[in-house]
Amino acid sequence: MTGDIPFGEWLRRRRRGLDLTQQELARQAGCTVSTLRKIEAGERRPSKVLAAQLAAHLNIAPEEYERFIVFARTEFYPDLSVSPPAAVRSPAVSSAPVATTSPPSFLAPETDLDKPPPVFVTRERELAELETALAAARSGQGQILFVIGGAGRGKTTLVHEFIRRAQAADPELVVVSGYCNAHTGLGDPYLPFREALNMLMGDVETKWAAGLITSEHARRLWELMSLTVPALVKQSPDLIGSLVLAEPLLERAATFAPPDVPWVQQLRTLITPAPSPGLQQKQILTQYTALLKTVAAQYALLLILEDLHWVDTASNALLFHLCREVGNDRILIIGSYRPDEVALSRGEVRHPLAGVMGELKRQHGDIWLDLGELASAEEQQFVEAYVDTQPNRLGRMFREALFRQTKGQALFTVELLREMQERGDLRQDAAGYWVEGAAIDWAKLPVRVEGVIEQRISRLTADQQAILTVASVEGETFTAEAVARIQQLNERDLVQQLSRELDKQHRLVTAQALDRVGQQRLSFYRFRHHLFQHYLYQNLDELERAYLHEAVGLALETLYGEQTEPVAVQLARHFEQAGLTEQAVDYLRQSGYKALRQSANVEAINHLTRGLELLKTLPATAKRAHKELELLLALAIPLRASKGFSASELEETYSRALAICRQLGETPELAQVLVGLARIYAVRAENATSYELAEQAVRIAEQVRGPGPLSWAHFSIVMVLLSKGEPARAYTHVEQGLLWCDPKLQPDQISQYGLELKPQILNFGAVAQWILGFPERALRMVGEALALAEELSHPLTLAATLHDGFCLIHVLRREAQRVEKQAETLITLSTEYGFPYYLGWGTVCKGWALASRGETTEGIRLLRQGISSLQAIDVRMMSSLYLALLAEAHWVAGESQAGLEVVTEALAEVARPGDCVFEAELYRLKGALLLKAEATAEAEACFRQAIEVARQQEAKSLELRATVSLTRLWQSQGKGVEARPLLAELYDRFTEGFDTVDLREAKTLLAALS
């Protein structure tokens, strides 16, 4: 029995009882002999995955399996026999419920084929800074560092050397990485984070086979799966199927988990997920962060993100989110990029990374390691150190000449020395030392790294140059099988040529990854430096490029078959460059839809807009019109979210869609287009136009009985009628809309309209109910809306509910503390996801909350800032409210004149005619401001006008406020007897909400008048 025997000693005895050597057990369990030796010596404990594998090969009985795992992983000493069952004295497969599949053979100790680490010299100061940051991260102070420098400055070499040293020093450090891509990264959402996540999920064989990670690194990540895969399934399930594929994940999970474990069963269901409106960015950011935090709770985590100068906008948002969230976690994030490329804009758009660097500097201080120009002494030191990485007898004159030629630039120095060795300027003597050959004519040697590359390429055979030229067309990373098809070569022979001659001999490419699409094997290679790819591609003329882009596109199409979505961005680029416009448009549409599902709005806009531009070059046919309509309706979704609900670009998009619908006849999309336009004009308070469009949408939707268009059409009418000051009529359409907006009947609402409708209808219904005098009903409706929005976890729907429902109702209920808290949430959400409409409203609400509790200076500043931002994007709906809130803040501050100027502006808006839902409140506030200025008669007239407007609009809550104001004025004038019946009669008409501020004030005033 175990008694008090430590696990390591127990393991040693059990192994010997089975006549197993350490080498045999290590091979069977998929770990190194060194790891097993440390476990038996008590220097470390096995991971859960390794413990499960040990159980399988130590003949642990099923009833003892759980106790064995506890024993292996903790200090608990269960009652387990050291001796194996009497019938078993040799290795056999245990019946314990562990793996259904063995670990992959590439993890066996004898498969260690690790490449020697690359030569690394100098940069010790930078390495020390990285090590300091990692030490801080290990202590729970999350760190972010960016390694920056121009092309060839050694960013990748430095980072990889740091990884090598850090892993050697810490056997439990978890390291994952991802690359951005020059050709696809800009439009391929979350590319580097997808790569890193797949490494965390044990997808390591291809990187190991390519020599990108060591065997030990692969084993660490493989053993980590017992932590990462269950965590992914349980707390980050929305990442499965979008950022990591479910089926390969299930296959890897089968190596360590029984098939009947609940999380494995859940993972199996995710292979064929239920229809979904699409993964939303909030889910990605939140769930990805949660997963990293789970890993960091057990192990220090190093996340490497390379080539961020090619980062896509979605990855940029996730990076920014992580940098804000990991401050108290054992996580170090290292990114690398070229600052000169980040400084450049992408067309008219600022580089996404430039947009967050200022905020990161404010939060984290100086987080940059600049590998720019070395000091002269350091440059000389680098040349000296690199020359001496190989045995040589090269003297001072040679070293000084080499330094003058290369100026110490890392890539240039490395490539020029290799060039001199290959052309015979340097040779090896009998003892193997490098010496100078014949007299070197330094004047004839290249003076730029491009010249070295040219000479390197020129010494390849014609066939090798042709292979790499085709590869350069695909990009910095290329697919061997595609090149083989284009060059009509045997795939296996080409892979050998790439791996042996072009990698090991010429060092121009390196193996990157191995994948399968169905039965098709795909071998990915990467140029060792982007300048190699750039040189080859630039040497092609336009006609050659077009021909080869077509060939690459067709080859990739054939290789991926029906599963082209992962390479849709690449295919769109190749077919566009080839002049095959229809194919390019199809793949731009596919890329845009993929980005939409991930709430990558900027990428979606770019892909869909480019598709529309290319369509214009095709002949005007019905087929083209249908494709254009499809792209326009898809484009409206990200435009609404990122540009605002009344953006001119959104109006242009829907107007063009309407013209196409009329050109094609009454298409099924017509009601959707009319609703889109009606919402734009409603937000601008162009109520007549909006109402006409919404009524047309209702008529058309009723004809086709489509629940989606019909419910949205009724909602558009609700928006208009509320803005016009007709809450009772508006609420009848709320009820009609609710009849048709069951999310189960309309699973594609978000993908078609950009929002989930039911929370929106409830929000606007709540406003109508409050105005009509039912504050408790209003509160219940926004509560239901918020619960729905939080369950959906759709950022734009949640932002809409926070403002249109929660914040707005609590503003109307005059509950400043609750408004302030939720307004801050709304501002954070809108800033993170780029929602200008709700950012403006969140700022307005926070400003009102601050002013209401006496912080009038800051409150008024925020109110004016929010109102300006709303007016800048043409938001006029509810303008009577936001201007009323500003006027109220001036009243609280005692600034009568400023407040009266705001009211005058607001009433002019009402007379336009524009939004007049809070017209009564504007007259009441005008009266209150005039009263402060001692203009009593004018004030009374305004209070009477407010009551009259409120009665016309059936706005009982606003009538109550105006009546309280008039009653107080009369009370101050000694006319309390006359005033009391007016207020009492109105108060008695209320049936709920007696604990609200307005009704409590009315009750107190009535008591004072008794």
N, C-alpha and C positions, 0 to 999 in steps of 0.2 A: 504494500500500500504506500501512498505518497508520504503520509506522516508529515514531517517538517522538511522534506527534501525540496530544495529549490527546483524550479522548473528546468533550468539548464542541466542540472545533474540528473533529474528524472528522465529528461530527453536522452541524455547520453546512455543511461542504463537501458532504456527501452530500445534504442537503436541497436545496441550491442546484442540484446536479447533476440533481435530479428536478424542477426548476422549481417547488418548493414554497415558499410563504411561511411564516413562523412561524405566522401565524394559521391557515393551511390544515392544517399538520401537527398543530398543537395540537388543532384540531377533530377531526381523524381519530383521533388517539391518545387523546382524551378527557381532556386536561389543559388548564390555563390557559396563555395565552400567556406570562404571567409565569413559570410553572414552566419552560416550554421555554427561555425566555430565560436563566434562571439556569443551566440545564443546559449550554447552549451557552457560557455565560461561565465555566463551571467552578466555579460557586458551590454546586452540589449535584449529586447523582447520581440517576438515575431509580430508582423502586422496581422490583421484578421484574415487577409487572403492567404498569407503564408501559413498561419495556424491551421486554416482549413485544409491546405495541401498536406501539411504534416500529419493531420488526423487521418487523411486518406491513405497515407503510406506507413503509418504506425499501427494500423489495424485497430483503431479506436472503435469500440462497439457503438451502435446507434444510440443506445440509452446513456452512453457516457460522453457523447459528442459535445453537448453544451457545457458540461463541467470541464471538459478538456480545454475548450476555447477560453473559458474564464481563467483556468489555471495558467494557460499560456500567456494571457494578456494582462493579468493582475497579480497581486501578492496573495490572493486567496489560495489556500491549500485544500482542494477537495480530496475525497477519498478515491484515488485512482491507483490501480495496480501498476507497478513498474513492469512486471512481466507480461508479455503478450499472452493471449489464450494458448493453452497447451497444444492445441492442434495446429498452431501457426508458429513457425520459427523462421520463416522466410518471407520476403516481401510479397504482399498481395494487396489487392484493391479492397479497401474497407467498404463496408456497407453503410458507413455514416452518411447522413444526408448532406453531402458537400457538393462538390462540383460534378456536373454532368459532362464536362469537357476538361481535358488537361490543359495546363498552361501551354502556350505556344512553344514550339521547339527552339525558337530563336532566343529564348531566355535561358536555355540550358547553359551551364558553365563552359562546356567545350565549344560553344559557338561564338565565344568572344573574338570578334574580328575588328576591334576598335582601331580606328586610324590614329597614328601618333598626333598629339596636339600640334597645331600650327606654331611656327616660330613666332615668339613674342619678345620684343625688346622695348626698353624705356617705358614711359607712361606709368612709372611707379607711384607718382603723386596722385594721378587719377584713380589708380587701383586702390590706393589707400582711402580716398574719399568714398569710393563705392563700398569698401569694406566697412567703413564707419557707418554709412547709411544702413547696411545690412545688420550691423550690430544693434543699431537703434530699433530697427524693425523687429528683430528678435525679442527685444524687451517690451514689445507692445506699442511702439510708437511708429505707426505706419509712415512710410517714406515714399517720395516721388523724386526721381532724378531723370534729367534729359541729357543724353550724350549727343553733342552737336558738333558739326564740322562739315566742311565741303567734301565732295567726292574724292575718295582715295586717302582720306585723312586717318583711317584706321578705326572708325567707330565700331564696326562689327568685330574686328579682331580684339579690341579692348574688351567689349562686352563678353565675348566668348571666353577669353582668358579669365575674366572675373568669374564667370559661371564655373569654369573648370576648377579654379582655386576654392571657390565657395563650397562646391560639392565635395571636394577632397577634405575640407575642414569640418563639414557637417554632414554626416551620413543620413540625416533625416530631412535635409532641406529639400523642398519641393520646387522644381523649376519648370515652368512652361513658357512657351513663346509663340509669337505669331508675326507674320510679315504683311506689310501693305504691298500693293502691286501697282506698278506704274501704269499699266494698261487697263486693269479691271478694278483696282482698289477704289478708285473714285466713285464708281457706280455699283460696287459690290458690298452691300451693307454688312458691317461687323466682321469683315474678312479676317483681320488679325486675331480678333477675339474668338472667332470660330475655331481657328487653328489651335489656340491655347486651350480652349474648352475640350476639344477632341483629345489633346494630350492628357488632360486631367482625367478623361474617361478611358484611359488605357489604349488609345489608338496610337501606338508607338512603333509598330513593326516597320512601317515604311520609313519613318525617320531613322530608325536604327539601321535598316538595310542600306539606306543612303549615306550612312556615316555621319548624319547630322546630330545624333545623340549617341552616347556610349551605351554599352550593355548595362552598366550599373545604373545609369540614368533611366533606361527603359525599365529595368526591374523595379526601381523605386516607384515609377508611375504605375506599373502593372499592379504592384502590391497595394497601392493606394486606392485601387478601385473599390475595395470593401467599404471605404468611407465615402468616396465621391459619387459612385453610381447610385446607391440608395438615397444619398442626399439630393442628388439631381431629381430623382423620381418623386421624392416626397415633398421637397420645398421649391423646386424649380422645374416643374414638369413642362411648362410652356416652352422651354428651350429645346425640348426633344422634338425632333421632326423639323425644326427650323434652323437651329445652330448646330445640332448634332443628330445624326441619323439614328432612328430607333432600332432597326433590325441588326446592324453590326454591334450596337451596344448590348442588345439582348444576347447575342452570341458570346460576347466577352463576359457578360455577367454570369453565363452558364458555367464558367470555369471556376467559380467560387461560391455560388449561391444555389440552394435547392430550388427546383422549379415551383414549389408550392409556397414559397415565401411571399407574403402579400405584396411587397414592392416589386418583385419579379412579375407577379401576375398583373400588376398595374402597368408595368413597362410593356408587357405583351399587348395590352389593349391599345397602347399608344402607337403601335406599328401601323394600325389603320385608324387614325383618330376620327372623331366625329366632326362633321362640317363646322367650321369656325369662321367668324368674321375677320380673322387675321390676328396675328400676334401684334400686340401693341407695345410701343417703345417703353412705356412705364414698366410693363411686365418684364421686358428684357433687362432693363437697368436694375430693377429691384431684385429679380431672381438671380441674375448673374452675380451681383454684389453679395447676395445672401450665400450663394454657393462658395465664393471665395472666402467669405468670413468663416464658414463652417470648416473649410480646410485649414485656415489660419488658426483656428482654435486648437487644432491638434499639432500642426507643423508650421514652421516658418515657410512663407511662400514668396517666391521670386517670379514676377511676371515681366517678361521681356516683350516689348513691342518695337519692331524694327521698321525703318523707312517710313516714319510718320509723315514725311513730306508728301506722301501719296495717300494720306489717310482719307477715308470716306467720312461723310458728315455724321452718319449714324455711329461709327466707331469713335469719332471725336466726342459725341455726346456721352457715350459710355465711359470713355476715358475721363472726361470731366467729372462725371458722376462718381466714379471710383475714387478719384483724387480727393473728392470732398468727403467720402464716406469711410476711408480706411485709416483715419488718423489714430484710432485706438486698436488697430489690428496688427498682427505680425505679418505684414505684407510690405514688400518693396516692389514698386513699379519702376522699371527702367525703360525709357523710350529713346529712340535715336532718330535724328532727322537732320536734313541740310537746311540751315537757317536762311540761306539765300533763296531757296525755292519756296519756303514758307512766306517770305517777304513778298513774293509775287502773288498777284491776284489770279483767280481762275475766271477769265473773261471779265465780267463786271462784278463778280462776287469775290469778297475777301476770302483768303485761304482760311478754312475752318479752324486750323490749329492756332492761327494768329488771333482769332477771336477769343480764345480761352486762356492764352498765355498770361495776359495781364491779370486776370482774376486768380490764376494759379500762383503768380508771383505775390499777389496781395495776401493770399492765404498761407503760402509755404515759404516765402522768401526766395533766396537765391538757390535755385534747384537745377542749375545748368553746369555741365562739365564741357567746356568749350575746347575742342581739339583743333582749333584753328591754327594759325601760324605759330610754330614753336619759336622760342627764343633761339638765336643763332647757335648758342652753345648746346641747346637741347637737340637741334637739328643735326649738328655735327655728331653728337653722342649717338643719335639714332643710326646714322650711317655707319659709324664705327661698330656699334653693337650688332647691326644686321650683317655686315660683312663677316663678322667673327662667329656667326651661327654655324658656319661650315669651316672645316680645317683649311687654312690658307697661309700663303706666304706673300700677301699683298702688302706693299709698303706704304709709307706715309704719302708719297706723291700720288699713288693710285687713289687713295682714300680721299685726298683733298680734291683731286680732279672729279671723282664721283660726286662728291658733295657739291662742287660748283655746278655740275651738270643737272642734278636733281633738286637742289636746294633743300634736301632733306625730306621731300614729299614722299610719304610712305609707299603708296602704290607705285609711283614712278621709280623709286629706288629698287623695290622688289622686282618689278618687271624689267628694268634695264639690266640688272645683274643677271637675270635669267636669260635675257636676250644675248648678253655678252658671252655667257657660257655656251649657248646654242650655236652662235656664229663663230666661235673659236677665238674670240678676243681673250677669253680666259680658258685655261686648260688645266687638267690635273697632272701632277708629276707622278713619278713612280711610287711615291709614298702616299698618293691620294690627296695631296694638298693642291688647292687652287693657286695657280700662279699666272702672271701675265704671259700672253702668247707673244706674237710678233708685236711690233710697236703699234700701240693703239692710237688711232687718229680720232681724238675726241670731237673734232670739228665735224666728222661725218656721222657721229652718233645722234640719235634724235634728241631734241631739246625740249620736247613735250611728251607726256605720257601717250598721247594719241599716235605719235610717231613710233613708239615702241610697239603699240598694238598693231599698227599697220605691218610692221616687219614680222611680228609673231604670226599674224594671219597669212602673210605671203609665203611662209615656209610650209604651210599645210598642203596636202595633195589637193588636186582639183575636186575630187570627190568629197573630201573632208570640208573644204570651203563651201561646197554646194549644200552639204548637210547643215552646216551652221548658218548659212544664209537663210535657208527655209526656216530653221528654228528661230532666227531673229525676227521673222515676220510674226510668229505667234507671240513673241514677247520675251521678257527676261526669263520667265519660266516657260518651258515648252514641253510638249508631249511627244515622246519618241515614236509612238505608234502612228501619230499623225504625220511626222516627218517621213517615216518608213513608207506610208501609203503614197505620199506625194512623190518620193524619189524611187518608188517601186523597188524597195529593198526588203529583205527578210527582217522581220521585227527583231528576232533574237540576235541576229548578226549586228544590227544597228545598235542595239543596247550594249552589246559587247564592245563595239567600236567607241561608243560614247564613254563608257565606263573605263575602258582600258587606255585607248590612245588619246582621246580628247580630254579625259579627266586626269588620269594618273601621269601620262607622258607630257601632254601639252598644257595641262592645268588651265583649260579655258572654260570648262563646264564642271558641274558637280551634280551627282545624283541627289534628288530632292525628296521624292516620295513615290509610293506605289499604291495604286488603287484599282478597284474593279467596278465596272458598270455592267451589271448582269454577269455574263461570262467573259466580257472583254477586259483584259488586263490593260492598265494604263501606267506607263512609266514616265515620271516627271523629272526633268532635269532643269538646272538653273545655270545661267552664265555666271561665272565666278565674280564678275563685276559688270555692272550695267553698261560700262563703257565698251566692253567687248560687243555686246548686243547692239549698242548704238552705232558703233563703227560699221558693222556688217549691214545693218538696215539702211543707214544713210548712203551706202554705196550702190543701192538699187535705184534705178530711175523710176518714174511714176508708172510706166507701163509694166515693168517687172513687178513692182509692188502690187498693183491691182491684180495681176495674174496669180501671184502667190497668195494674196489674201483670200481670193476665191478658193484656191486649192486647200488652204488651211481650214477655211470655214466648212467646205464640203467634207473634208476628212474628219473634222470634229463632229459634224452632224452624224456621220456614219458611225463613228465610235460611240457616241452617246445615245444613239437611237431615239427612243421615246423619252429619255430622261435628260433633256437638254437644259433644264432650268439652271443647274449649277454653272453652266458656261454660256448662258444667254447673253450676258454682257459682252463676252469675247466674240460670240457669233455675230452680234449686232455690229461690232466694230469691224470685223473682217468683211462682212457682206457690204457694209457701207463703203469701206475702202475699195472694194472690188466693183462698186457701181451696181450691185444687185439690191436695188432699193426695197422691193417688196419684202424680201427675206430680212433685210435689216430692220424694217418697220415691225415685222412680226416679232423679232427678238427684242426690240426695244419695248414693245408692248409687254412681253413676258417679263422683262427685267423690271419694268415699271410696276406691274402687279406684285411681283415678289417684294419690291421695296415697300409698296403700300401695305402688304401683310405684316411688315415689320415696323410700320409707322416711321419709315425712313423717308420723310416728306421731301427733303431736298433732292435725294437721289431719284425719287419717283417723279418729281417735277422735271428734272433734267432728262430722264429717259423718255417720258411721254411727250415733252415739248420737242425733243429731237425727232421723235417719230412723226409728229405732226408736221415739222418742217420738211422732212423727207417726203411725206405724202404729197405735198404741194407740187413736187416735181413729176408726179405720175399723171397720166391722162385722167380727166374728170369722168369717172364712171360711177354707176350705182355701188359697185363693190368698194371703190375708194371712199365714197360717201359714208357707207356703213362702218368702215374701218375708222374714219375720222371721227364719227359720232362716238364710237366706243372709246377712243383715246381721249376725246374731250370730256366725257362724263367721268372717266377715271382721273383725269387731270384736275377736275374741280375739287376732288376730295383733299389732296394735299395743299392746293391753293387756299382753300377755305381755312385750313388749320394754321398755315404758316403766314398767310398774307392778311387774314381778317375776313369777317363775314360779308363785308361790303366792298372788297377790293376791286379795283377797276379791271385787274387781270381776270378775276372771277366772273365779272359781268361780261367781259369780252368772250370768255370761254363758253358761258351758257348762251349768249346771244348767237354765237356761231352754231352751237348745237341746235338752237331753235330754228335757225335758217335751214339747216340740213334736214331736220324733221319735216318742215313744211315742203322742202324740195322732194323728199321721199314719200310724202303723204303722211297720214297719222300713224306714226310708228309707235311701238309699245313704250318707247322711251320718252314720248312727248310729255306725259304728265310729270315725269321726273324732272325734265328740263324746266317746265313751267314752275314747279315748286322751287327749283334752284333759283330762278330769277325772282320769284315772289319773295323769297327770304332775303335776297340782296336789297330789294327796294323797301322791305319792311324795316331792315336795320337802318336804312337811310331815312326812314320816316316819310318816304314817298308813298303814302298810304293808298291813294287812289289807284296808282299803277299796280301796287302790290296786290290789292284786293281783287282787281280785275283778273290778274294772272292766276291767283289762287282759286277764284271761282271757276275759271276755265279748267284748272287742274282737277277740281272736284267733279265737274261734269264728265270729263274724259275718264277719270278713275272709276266713276260710278258705272260707266258703260262697260269697262273691262273687269269691274269688281276686283281690282287689284288692291289688296290690303295695304301694301306699302305706300303707293302713290296716294291712296285715299286718306290714310291717316296723316301723312305729311301735308296734304293739301288742307285738311282741316286745321292742322297746327299753324300753317301759314296764315290762315284767316284769324286764328286766335291772336297772333302777333299783331296783325293790323288793327283788329278791333280794340285790343288793349291800348295800343298807341293812340287810337282815336278817342279814348275815354269812354268805351262801351263795355265795361266788365261783365255785365249780365249776358249780353249777346256772345261775348267771347267765351263765357263758360259753357254755353250750349255746344259750341264747337269743341271745347275741351272734352266734353262727354262723348261727342261723336268720334273724336280722334281716339279716345281710350277704347272704344268698341273695336277698333281695327288695328291696334298697335301691339298685339300679343307678340313678344319677341320670338316665341316658338314658331309662329306662323311666318315670321320674317327674319330668318337667320342671317340674311345678307344686308341688313339695314346699314350697318356701319360701312360696308364696302361700297354701297350705292349712294348713301347720303352723308357719310362722314360722322354721324352721331347715332347713338341709340335713342329712339324717339320717346319711349314711354317716360323716362325721367324728365325729358324736356316738356312734355305735355303736362306732367304733374307740377313742374316748377311754375309754368305760366298759369296753370289752373290755381295754384296756391296764391299767386299775386292777385288774381281776380277775386278769390275768396276773401283775402284780407281787405281789399278795397270795398267789397260788398258788406263787410262787417262780420266776418267769420274768422277771427285770428287763430282759433284752435284748429279748425279744419285746415287752414293754411299750413299750420305747423305739422300736422299729421301728413299732409301731402308731400312736403319737402323731406320729411323723415323717410317716407317710402321711396322717394326719388333718390335720396342719398344712399340708402341701402342698396338699391338696384345698381347705381353707378359704381359703388365700391365693389360690388360683386363682379361686375363686368371688367373692372380694372382697365377701362379704356380712357386714356388721359383726357381727350377732348370732352368726352361725355362727363367725366368727373369734374373738369374745370367748369363746364356749363352748369352743372348741378350745384357746385359750390357757390357760384354767383347768382345765376338766374333763380335759384331756389333758396339755398341756405342763407347766404349773406344778405340777399335782398329782403327776405322775410324778416330776418332779425334786425335789419336796419329799420324796416317799417314798424317793428315791435319796439324799437328804441332800446335794444339790448346790446350796448356798445362793446362790452367785454367779449361776448360770444362772436360778434362781428370781427373784432380785431384778430382773434385767434384764427378764425377760418380765412380771413383775408390774407394773412401771412402765408397760410398753406396754399391759397390760390395764386399768390404772387410767385412763390417758389415753383409750383407746378408749371405755371405759364412761362416763367423764365426758362426752366429746364427744357420745355418742349417747344418753345417758340410760338406761343399763342398771344399775339398782340392785343386782340380784342379783350381777352380775359385778364391780361396783365394790366390793361388800362382800368378795367372795372375793379380789380383787386386793389389797385392803388387808391382809387376813389373811396372804396369802402374802408380801407385802413385809415385814410385821412379823416373821414367822418368820425370813425371810432375814437381817434386821438383827440380831435376837436371836442367831441362830446364829453370827454372826461377832463377837459381843461387845457390840453396841450394844443392850443389853437394855432400857434405859429407853425409848428411842424405839420399839424393836421391840414391847415389851409394850403401849405406848400404841396403836400401830397395830393390833395384834392385838385389843385390847379394842374399839377403834373399829369395826373390820370385823365382829367378832362381834355387837356391838350392832346394827349396821345390818342384818345378816342376820336376827337374831332379830326385829327390828322388822317385817320383811316375812314373818315366819313360815317361815323356812328352817330346817328341822330335819334334812333329809337331810345326812349327813356331819357332823352336830354332834359325833359322837364324835371326828372328826378335828380340827375347828377348836378344840375344847376341849383336845384332846391337845396341839396345837401351842402353845397358851397355857400349859398346865402345863409343857411342856418349856422354854419361855422363862423361866418362874419358876425352874425347876431350874438353868438356865444362870446366872441372876442370883443363885443362892444363897438364894432366897426360898422356903424349904420350906413355911411355913405357907400363904402365898398360893397356892402350887402345889397343896397338898392340898385347899384349898377348891374350886379349879377342878375337880380330879379327882372330888371328892365330888358336885359339881353334874352332872358328865358321867355318872357312873355312875347317878345318879338318872334321867337322861334315858334311859339304856339300859334301865333297869328299868321304864320307863313302860308298855308296851315301845315303844322308839323306835329310833333309828338305833344299831346295835351293831357296825358293820363294823370299827371300830377299838377294840372293847372290850378286846381283849388288850393293845393298846398303852397303854390307860388304866391297867390293872392294873400293867403294867411301870413306867410313870411314877410311879404311887403308891408302888411299891416303892422306886424311886430316890429319891423325895422323903423317904420314911420313913428311908431309909439315911442321908441327909444329917442327919436329925434323930436319928440313932443309935438308931433303933428297929429293930434288926437282925432280930429274930424276925418282926416284922410285915412287914418288907420281904421276907424270904424267902418268907413265905406268899403275898405278892402276886405275886412272880415265878413261883411254882408255879401260882397261879391263872391268870396270863397264859399260861403254856405250855399249860395244860389247855384254856382257851378257844380258843387258836390251833389246837390239834389238832382240836377239835370243828368248827371252821370251815374246816379244811384250809388255814389261812393260814400257809403255810410261812415266808414272809418275816417275819411277826410272831412266829412261834415262834422263829425264829433270834435276833431281838433279845432276846426274853425269856430264852432259853437263855444267851446271852452275858452278860446281866446276872446271872443266877443263878450261872453259872460263875465270874465275877469275884468274887462274894461268897464262894463256897466257896474260891476261891484265896486270898482274904485271910484265911480261917479255917484255912488249912493243909490243905484237903481237895481239893487239886489232882488227886490220883490218881483220886478218886471222880468229879470233875467232868469230866475229859477225855473219857471215852467218850460221855457224854451229848451233848457238843457235836460230837465227831468224827462220830458216827453221823448227826447232822442235817446237818452240813456236807457229808458224802459224798453226800447225796441231791440236792444241787444240781448242775445240769448246765450252768449259764451264769451270767454276771454276776459273775465272780470279781474284776473290777476295781472293783466297787461298794464303797462305804464299809462297808456291813454285812459283806460277805464278807471284805474285807481285814482288818477288825477281828477277825473270827472266826478267820481263818488266823493272825494274829499271836498271838492268845491261845492257840491250839492249840500253836503253836511254843514259847510260854513254858511251857506245861504239860508238854512232852515231857521 
